[in-house]
Amino acid sequence: MALGRRQLVSMLTILLCLGFMVTAVANYMAARNLIRQSIVDSELPLTSDNIYSEIQKDLVRPIFISSMMAGDTFLRDWMLNGEKDVSKISRYLGEVKQRYGAHTSFLVSDQSRNYYQADGLLKQVSPESDRDVWYYRVRDMKTAYEINVDPDMANMDALTIFVNYRVLDYKERFLGATGVGLSVDSVRSLINEYQQRYRRMIYFVDQKGQLILFAGPHPAGSNIRKIEGLDKLADTILAGKEGAYEYQAKGNTTQLLNVRYIPELHWYLFVEKQEDEALGGIRRTLYLNLLISVAVTGLVLLLVSIAIKRYQERIEAMALTDKLTGLANRQALDMMVLRDMAEHRRTDMGLAILLLDLDSFKNINDKYGHLAGDAVLRQVGAVIRSQLRDSDLLGRWGGEEFLLTLKRTDLQAATTVAEKIREAIEQTRVPYGSETLSVTVSIGIALLRATDTQDSLLNRADHALYAAKRAGRNCVKSGE
């Protein structure tokens, strides 16, 4: 029975744990997919839109300033009139720089090859100089402007984002290049501000895949074709495929990515979020749910185990207890007698079996009915119990027969106990309705021998009982 209880508790443990785990994991997966979908479909695109709006204000603004400079009649007239007073163009460039908060402002004349900035003439550009390649590229390009990153000689070679705008005369002929520049550090600080505000990783990539501006872990000069995970997406993205992506970065972390093309800058805006970071909250909820599940499972199993134990004890008691007298029944007596016999053989302290039978009990049933007989049996059982030690065993053997074992007892002591029981029963009166019932008992005694089996021991006690019956009842006889 104990094994069955353990098996049942084990099965319940498995089922409860499995049920809780499946429910918790299913909820986690559903929440994970919902959050993940929200990030891919809403959060990252919305962040891209917000950043694009910021870019229009913070980065695209220099393009419009440069466009204004390129179309300014003063600047064009000054160049067409021979660039006679350098102080005028220097003052003009200085006012642009100060008014619009630019890092630098410049003008290059195609006629003189002079490079002007707010402090005056800086140098002359030359096709042989690597640092002037940008000008000749602008001179030959078909678009109105370009954005490039170069060191700024006017500011101690600080890395600067230049907006190089073509200047045309009134007949659309090329006059030179003008524009403003923002320091890369200031723009990078803007990106860092974006990242802190939106809690995303943000960077810009040119059409060749080169990282232009960033504030994240990718090193300067990186190309997305050389970044683990992004390398597999590079060709698709650079082919103009905007939208949502995901890739496995170093450490097997999943990065969720949204790509948007910025036509004003000819760059791609990359907005990333690490999936694990986004799912940290629901993962903690999963762990909490599992912990609660374990606690609930433990409590349920404890209550179930207690209930099963009590139910099993009740069933066992019902199986081993005589319902009428509350004493051990025959099935229990069989097991207990074997136990006492085994104990006697270990200790050799003596064991006596007493078999008791109520005399003429059938007459009580016939005359007063079975309820009267039941009342007598209950009272006799209580009387016998009152004459025994706690270590002695008593049970109803069947019908009107009782069996008891006396430990550490010889024949004389067993006979003495039997006589006390016989006399107590003889003196007992059982009230039943208006009647008072009495009964006597015959007792047979058998002492355990070394060669005895349970059957042989009980058989000798039974023969002794019948000897007492033949001797006139209400007496004690020994099977020795």
N, C-alpha and C positions, 0 to 999 in steps of 0.2 A: 504493500500500500504506500509506504514511504517513497519507494522508487517511482510509483505512478504519480505521486504528488510532485516530485522533483521534475519529472518529465512534463507534467502539465504546466508548472511554473516556467520551465525552460521554454516551452512552446509559446506561452503567453508573452514571455520576454521577447522572443524573436519576433512574434507578430506585432507587438506594440512598438518595438524599436523600428521594425521595418515600416510599419504604418506611419509613425511620426517622421522617420527619415524621408520616406517617399513624399509625404505631404510638404515637409520643410523644403526639400530640394526642388519639388515641383513649383512651390511658391517662389523660391529663389530664382529658378530658371525663367518663370513667367515675368517676374519683376526685372530680371537681368535683361531679357529680350525687350521689354517695354522701355527700360531706361536706355538701352543701347540704341533702339530705334529712334527714341526721342533725341539722342545726341546726334545721330547720323542725319535724321530728317529735319530737325529743328534747331538744336543748339549750335552746331558748327556752322550751318548756313547763315543763321541769324548773326552769329559772331562775325562771319565774313562780311555780311552786309554792314554791320556796325563799323567794322574796321575800314571798310571801303569808304564809308562816309567820313571817317576820321582822316583817311588818306587824302580824300578830296580837299579836306581843310588844311591838313598839315604837310602833305607832300605835293599834291597837285597844284597847290597855291603858287609855288615858285614857277610852274609852267606858265601860268597866266601872267605873272609878273614879267617873266622873260618875253612873253608874247607882246605885252604892253610896251616893253623897251624896244623890241624889234620894230614896232610900228610907230614909235614916237617920232614926230616930224623934227624935233630939235636934234635928236641923235642922228637921223639920216641927213638933215641939212648940214650939220657940223662936219660929217664925213664928206659930203659932196662938195663942200666949200673949202676943202683942202686941209682939214684938221689943224687949223691955225692956232687956236688957243687951248692948250692941253688942260689948263686950270678949269675951263668950263666943263669939259667932259668928266674930269676928276670930281668936280663938285656934284655933277649930275649922278655919277655912279655912287658917290658917298651918300647922297640923299636917298637913293633907292635902297642902299644897304641899311641905312639907319631907319627909314620909314617902315620898311617891310621886315626888319629883323633878320636879314639874310646874313649868312656867314661871309659871303664875298659877292661882289658884282664886277662884271668885266665887259670889255669891248675889244674885239680884234678887227682891225681894218684890213680888207683884202688888198687895198691899193698900197698902203705903206707897210703892211705886215706888223704894225705896231700893236702891242698888247697893253691896253689901258686898264687900270683899276682905280679904286677910290683914292689911292695915294699918288696917282700919276702914272707915267709910263713905266711899265714893268720890264718889258723886253720886246724883242722882235721874234716872231715865230719863223721857223725854218723847216722846210720839208726834210732836212737831214736830221732833225732832232727828234728823238723818240718821244719826248715829252710833248711834241706839237703834232703828233700824228692825228689827234682828235680833230684839230682844226681842218686839216685837209680832207678828213672823212666827212665833216659837216659841209665843207665846201662842195663836195661832189654828191651829197645825198639828195634824194628826191623829196623826202619828208621835211616838214617845217622845223622840226627840232629832234633832239635826242637827249637821253639822260645817260650819263656815264659817271663812273667813280674814278677819280684821279687825285694825286697829291696836289695841293694848292700852294704854289710858290709864294703867293702873297701872304700866306699864313703859315710859314715855317713847314711847308709840305704836309700840313694836316690833311688826312684823307677826307675828301669832300665829294658830295653828290652834286654834279654840275648839270644844269639845264642849259644846253647849248642850242640857241635859237638862231636861225638864218635871218640876216638882215638884207632886205631887197630895196632897191631904189623905186622911184615912182613908175618905172617902166619894167619892174619885176626883174631887174638885173642884180646879181649878187654883189653886195657891198662888204659883207663881213659876218661876224658872229657875235652875239651878245647874250647875256643871261645872268643868272645868279646861282649861288651854290649854298648848300646846307652841309654842315659837318656831319660825317657819318656817325660820330659819337652822339650828336644831338638827336639824329634820327633813330639811332639804336636805342636811345633812352625812351623815345616815343614808343618803340616796339615793346620795350620792357614794361612801360606803363600799360600798354594794351594787354600784355600777358598777365600782369598783376590784376588788372581790372576784370578781365574776362576769364582768368584762370585757365588759359589755353597756351600752347606753344605756337608762336607765330613767327614766320619768316618769309622772305621774298626770294624768288628764284627767277633768273632771266630765261630767255628763250633757248639758251644752250644748256640749261640745267644747273648753272652756277648759282650758289647761294650768294645773294647780294647783300641782304640785310637780315640780321638775326639777333636773337638774344637768348637762344636756347643752347643745347649741348652740341650742335653741329659746329665744327671748327670753321674759321674763316677760310674762304677759298674752296670749300667743299663743293662737290658736284653731286646731285642726287643720284647720278648713275653709279656713284661709288659708296653710297650709304646703304648699309644692309637693310633689306626690306624694300626701301624706295627704289633700289636699282631695278627691280622687276616691274615697277610701275612707270619708270621714267619716260620711256618711249610713248606710252599711251597718254600720259599727262602732257608732255611737250608737243604732242600732235594736236593739242587744243581741246582735249577731253576734260572739261570741267566737271566737278561733281564730287561724289562721296567715294572714298577708298578706305581700305584697311590693310595693314601689313604687320608682319612680325619683326619687331626691332630686336636689338641685342638683349639677351636674357629672356627671350621668348615672351616679351611683353607685347600685347596687341595695341597698336596705335590706330585710332580712328582719325581719318583725315578728310578735310574738305579743301578743294582746290578751286580758286577763282582767278580768272585772267583780268588784269588791270590794264585796259587798253591805253590809258593815258601814260603809263610808265613802261608799257610793253613787258611787264613782269607778271609772274604768277604769285598769288597770295596763298600761302599754305597755312591752314589752321588745324592743329592737331590736339587731340586729347587722349591720354592714356586710359585704356578701358579699365584697368585695375583700380585706378584712382577714382574713376566715376562710380565703380561698383563697390567701393570700400564700405559705404554705409549699409547697403543691403547684405553684404557679406557678413558684417558684424551682426546684422539682424538674423541672418541664417545661423550663426554660431550661438546667438542668444536663444533662438528657437530650439536648436538642438539641445542646449543646456536645459532649457525648460522641459523639453520632451523627456530627457533623461530623468529629471527630477519627478515629473508626473508619472513616468513609467515605473520608477522606483516606488513611489507612493502607491500606485495602483497594484503593483505586484505584492507589496507588503500587505495591503488590505486583502487582496485575493488569497495570499498565502495564509493569513490569519483565518479568513473565512473557510478556506479549504481544510485547514488544520482542525478548526472547531467542528466542521461538518464531518470530517473523517473520524474525529474522536467520538462524535455522537453516533456515527454509524458503527464504529468498532464497539462502543459501549452497548448499543442495541444488539449487536451480533454476539456479544460475550456476556450479556447480562440477562438474567431471568426477569421478565417483565413484571411478574406477579410479586415476587419477594424482594427484588432489587439485588439479589445475590448473584454470584457467578453462575452461568448456565453450564450445561454438560460440555459444550465445546470448549469453553474457557477452562473448565476443570481438567479436561484431558491434557491441555497444554501445561497447566500449572502443576499437575501431578508429575508430569515428566520433568519439569524444571526442578521441583523439589527432590525428586529421585536423583537427578544429576548432582544437585548440591549436596545431598546426603553422601553420595559416593566420594565427593571431594573432601568432605569434612569428617565423615564417619561419626556423626553426632546423634544418630537415631532418628527414625521417621516412622510415625504411626498413621494408618489410614482408618478412619471411623466411617462406617456406612450406617445411616439411621433410617428407619422406616416407621411411619406413624401406624399405630395399631388400630385395626378396624376402621380405617379412614373412610372406607366405602359406605359404612353405615351412616356417617355424618352427611355425606353427599346425598344418599338415598332418602334420609329422613328430613334434612333441613334444606337440601338443594346445594348446587355447586357454589353459589355465592358464599354460603356459610363455610363450605370447605376451603374456599379461597381465603376467607378471614382467618381460619385456623392455620393455614399454611404460612400466611404472613406473620402471624403472632409467634408460631413455633420458630420460624427463621430468626426473628428478633431475639427470642429467648436464647437460642443456641449461640448467636453472635455475642450476647452479653456474657457468656461463660468462657470466651476464648481470649487468647492474647492477640496483640496486633499482628504477630508473625504467623499466626495460624490461618489456614485457608478454609473457607466455608463456601459451599455452593449447593444449588438444587440439582440433584443427580437426575431427577425425572419423577413425575407423578407426585407421590407423597414421600419420596426418598431424598435424603440429604447426604452429602459427603463432605468430610473435613479431614485435613492433614494437620498433625501436630509435630512440629520440628523439635529436634533435640529432646526426644521423649522415649522412655523405655515403656515396657508393658504395664508396669505398676502405675506409672504416672498417667499413661493413656487411659487405664481403667478408672483411675480416680476422676479424671476429667469427664469420662463417659458417664459415670454415676452421677456426677453433679448435674450434667445436662439432663439425664433421665429424670432425676428428682425435680429439677426446675420445671420441666415440661409437665410432669405429673401434677404439679401444684398450680399450673397455669390455668386460668379461667378466661375464656374468650366470650365477651358479650356479643350477642347477635339478636337484634330485635328484643323481644321479651325473654329470650332464652339465654342461658349461660352454658357454653360448651366447654368440654374438657377432653383431653386426649392423652394417651401414653405413647411411648416410643420404645422400639427394640433396637439395639445397637450391636453391630459386629465390628471387631477390632482385628487389624492385621499389621504386624511390624514388618518393615522392609528387610528382606534378606539380600545377601550379596548376589545371589543367582536370579533374583526376581526380575521379571519384566513388568511393565504396567499391567498387562492382562492378568498375569499370575498373582500379582499383589491384590488387585481388585477382586479377583476370583476368590481368594482366601477370605477377604473381608465379607464378600457376599455369602460365602458358606457360613461364616460366623454369625451373620445376621439371621440366616434361616435357622441356625441352631437356637438363637435367642427366641425366635418365633415358636419353634417346637417346644421350647422350655416353658411356654405359657405367656410369652410376650412381656413387655414392660421390664426387660432385663438386659444385661450386658454380657456378651460372650466374646471370647478371643478365638482367633483362627490359628493360634500357635498350638 
